[in-house]
């Protein structure tokens, strides 16, 4: 497989900026702003999950197939599943957040872990471009740190103001 383009790396890292912004705002602004910022963070987390899955859909629909010799159906099915599951998890997080914001946040935290595991499994099978897993692990780990910081702040563990 070909290498991951530099622009893909830059945009993947830049995609974290809205989440980092929400996290910093939740941590350092007055708690009055937290509910709206939490809604924005959960919404953006759901979008991020959907995008992480969309990459697999793109690879599954690529023609000619980007697969090792020996059959394409199983790998295509795996890619389609990896493409759809993150969007469903993100949607579940959004739905849960309408009732209880922290429940939505917890679903996203679990969702990013699940996606990270799925990404690693796909990479081990040779189904991802070189460099992709490194970038995605960076994005997933930083997103998880943001979500955990938001969770801590919402549970009363804010930095001194």
Residue pairs with C-beta under 8 A, 6 or more apart in sequence:
1 66
1 126
1 128
1 129
1 130
2 129
2 130
3 129
3 130
3 131
4 129
4 130
4 131
4 132
4 135
8 135
9 131
9 135
12 135
12 136
12 138
12 139
13 135
13 138
13 139
15 48
15 51
15 139
16 139
16 142
16 143
16 146
18 40
18 44
19 41
19 44
19 45
19 48
19 143
19 146
20 142
20 146
22 37
22 38
22 40
22 41
22 44
22 146
22 150
23 41
23 146
23 149
23 150
25 33
25 37
26 33
26 34
26 37
26 38
26 41
26 149
26 150
26 153
26 154
27 149
27 150
27 153
27 158
27 159
28 159
28 161
29 37
30 161
31 158
34 153
34 154
35 101
38 97
38 101
38 105
38 150
38 154
39 97
39 101
41 105
41 146
41 147
41 150
42 93
42 94
42 97
42 101
42 104
42 105
42 108
43 94
43 97
45 90
45 93
45 105
45 108
45 111
45 112
45 143
45 147
46 90
46 91
46 93
46 94
46 108
47 90
48 90
48 139
48 143
49 86
49 87
49 89
49 90
49 93
49 108
49 111
49 112
49 115
50 86
50 87
50 90
52 86
52 115
52 119
52 136
52 139
52 140
53 82
53 83
53 84
53 85
53 86
53 87
53 115
54 83
54 87
55 83
55 132
56 79
56 80
56 82
56 83
56 122
57 79
57 80
57 83
57 84
58 83
59 66
59 79
59 127
59 128
60 76
60 79
60 80
60 83
65 72
65 75
65 76
67 75
67 76
67 127
68 75
68 126
75 125
75 127
78 122
78 125
78 127
79 122
79 127
82 118
82 119
82 122
85 114
85 115
85 118
86 111
86 114
86 115
89 107
89 108
89 110
89 111
89 114
89 115
90 108
90 111
92 107
92 111
93 104
93 105
93 107
93 108
93 111
94 104
95 104
96 103
96 104
96 106
96 107
97 103
97 104
97 105
98 104
101 154
102 151
102 154
105 147
105 150
105 151
105 154
106 151
108 147
109 144
109 147
109 148
109 151
112 140
112 143
112 144
112 147
113 144
115 140
116 136
116 137
116 140
116 141
119 128
119 132
119 133
119 136
119 137
119 140
120 133
120 137
122 128
123 132
123 133
152 158
